[in-house]
Amino acid sequence: MTEATEIFAQSMQKLGLDQPGQRIGVAVSGGGDSLALTLLMHEWASRRGGEIHAFTVDHGLRPQASAEARNVHEMLQLRGISHDILTWRGSKPLTHIQERARQARYNLLIEACKREKITLLAIAHNREDQIETFWMRLSKGSGLDGLAAIAPLRILDGVRIVRPLLSFARADLRQACRDFGVEWIDDP
């Protein structure tokens, strides 16, 4: 067991999610954070008689996104991880693209979880995301509630969203990918 798998198991326990036999959804883009989450979660769930189902959202905003999603699919399938590619269809916004893409991503992920009868979805927010969120909200004049930043666990439309990597640095997650012998995609 690597240091990352031990810390991950502790994180899941602290979140009260250390139950055997769970079926867990995982959002994976193919980047270092989400790929590490997927592999750590797969190992963790397998040891407890559970399973994961990974989801990649293809927003259709970059020409190479579809090929990247297919590569993630093939890599996860080789590891015995079930995986679906969810495609954001329709016209794309001309303004507030990141905000609207994030909303579309969550909508697609929640719909997929419901379809697969999954009530727990893991997202790969990490320590740096937490810090960035705090500073971004502070700079926009957020109050105390906003400065609390990213919640480790919340419920969205009946699906529990869990963020077990909030104590992990990005460098630790890249190292976990190396330990698992996989390369990640650097999304521009």
Salt bridges, closest charged atoms under 4 A:
ASP18 OD1 - ARG48 NE 2.58
ASP33 OD2 - ARG170 NE 3.38
ASP33 OD1 - ARG174 NH1 2.49
GLU43 OE2 - ARG47 NH2 3.75
GLU51 OE1 - ARG23 NE 3.83
GLU68 OE1 - ARG62 NH2 2.68
ASP84 OD2 - HIS53 NE2 2.74
GLU99 OE1 - HIS96 ND1 3.96
GLU116 OE1 - ARG23 NH2 3.25
ASP129 OD1 - ARG170 NH2 2.66
GLU132 OE2 - ARG170 NH1 3.39
ASP157 OD2 - LYS114 NZ 2.75
ASP187 OD1 - ARG62 NE 3.42
